Amino acid sequence: MAIVVKRINANRQWYLWGILSGMGFTFGKMFKNLFNKKKMPTLNYPEEKYEYGPRFKGSHILTVKKDGSLRCTACMLCATNCPADCITIVASEHEDPEVEKYPINYEIDVLRCVYCGFCEEACPVDAIRMGPEWQTAGANGSNFSYDIKELARRPALKGGIESRLDDKERHSQGI
Amino acid sequence: MLKCTINGKEVEVKEGTTIIEAYKEMQEDIAHYCWHPGLSIAGVCRLCVVEIEGNPRLQIACNTEVRDGMVISNVSDKVEEAVRWGLDFHLINHPLDCPICDQAGECGLQEQYMKYGQYDSSMAENKVKKRKVVDLGPKIVLDAERCILCSRCVRFTEEISKTNELGIFNRGDHSMIGTVKDKPLDNDYSVNTVDICPVGALTSKDFRFQQRVWYLENTATTCPGCSTGCSVSVYHNKEGAYRVKPREDKENNGYWMCDEGRNVYKFVNKEARLLSAKTLNSGKLSSVRLAQALEDFTSFNREGKKVGVLLTGQNTTEEYKAILEMFAGADFFHWKNNEEKFNDFDGLLKRGDKNPNTNGLIETISNLKDAKSFNASNYDLTVAVMPENFLVYEDYNEKLESLKASKNLLLFSAAKLPKMELKTENTWVFPLKTFVEKEGSYLNHAKTERRIQKATSIVTEAVALNEFAAAVSRGLKININHHESRKQNEFTNIPGQY
């Protein structure tokens, strides 16, 4: 097999033009940002934070009922639908026969979670949502397996997000 | 024999066959709730309707016998329309409980809805509310709202268990199943009503909310609960077994099993099991790798030693053969739990002999002695195979205690052992496989062979007796095969290593 030797022609050999155009671009941007700070696209994280829209799929939220108890009925459809297999639910019998089944343990391994939102879509009772929070970084040794306390009652939720679907309303409508 | 055409295919069936039986024989799909092969015909659900040529009206397949030359179809538009409407009526008062209902995933109503329905309710009236979470005895919970009044459970208590606890009360919309004055539904076969319930109206307390059914696999095997050896399916996932259900077997158990047999999954799960092999190390039993314990035992010189073997009727025939070969010339003792009840029979399925393979043991080992005359101190080596279902052995702890007197002890146990202070010279303890982890056969009360299948592997270090015997006799030059289906690369199969 022949070897093709590529020879750079004379005007490409003279590289100063390339360097100068590159420098021009860099310094152009620098001076633009120096004198027009407001239009600068980057953020000074963590002092400045970007607010995503309400439909952003970030940290999971377990919604609550009007009385503050968990909306989740432990049907395990989210766990079944989860492609990363990161949801673990332990169901139990509730003392109130109207509720019947509820989760005594609900854990999401967020390090395995791919934030696809399939759990939210599978949920028949609007019990799990994906909220706008996105900063889930943690220091060494922090717990990345979120339990009910973290998912439903973390301080950022200000006492819990109420579910849209209420069983008592549903029953009073005769369904 | 009668000739008929079902969904365009010609078949021959026996005289007296109903149309639905012919469908089942052909393995054609037909919707039905109230019909059950083991029960009488009720004809109340109206879902098995078929179109018969020459007959202007649709007929129910469960209560119509096949006649010669009949042309039957259940795939026509007319039938589908009728089934759709039948389903619509069933769903009028059915609650939207599927997320919390245990039956979801194996529910007849759900399956039909996915096939024929998928529509929104068109009812203007409110749903009729009925009783929910009714405690119906020690094993069963009733949800009257979910019931579609197929009357299978009522017919079961009438015809099979003959206890007549259940009935349908009130009329029309307000009809409900229940027991008189909420008397408990408590007979030896009551959980069968849960199995035959096509919806989630009757649920088993034991299985309630433990697992969603679609997470469970099932394996066809034999119940080791008594000498009847019912055909059952064990439902399991990677964490263990969760329930046992009867499997159709017309010769042996029909479609049923007893409630006691449903507990057999409880002693196979990890919490109840001995997890590793143990050897005696400076007066204390300590856990070692299986390979280590096997090596330890093979280095023990058995030549000319007097051996006593204690066996129960809870192992497979293959295991008995292996142990007989391994300890040829030893004294074999048969440990019986309740000999006086061995021939008890309740007339349906349950037998007094709570060992699945008593006959297998007697047939395999001819010179068996009664374990009452067993004295561990008479032998140089005592081999004790503890029963896997130890709950039916009242003298389990006493026997375990009596083994302390042995000089050298080789102990097999599937169950977790209590703390033992041993004064033996050598002790080897091996975790034993239970019926869900091994293959083999039992010989039941009628001396017919009942096969057990390997369902899952719960304790990875466990061995069956025949595996143990093979490993010892070949000087550890084989691998103990936990995954029979998986073929091992011959280059990684180094003799003596596991």
Interface residues (C-beta under 8 A of the other chain):
Chain A: T73 A74 C75 M76 L77 T80 A91 S92 E93 P97 E98 E100 K101 P124 V125 R170 H171 Q173 G174 I175
Chain B: L96 C98 P99 I100 A104 S121 E125 N126 K127 K129 K132 V133 R208 F209 Q210 R212 W214 Y215
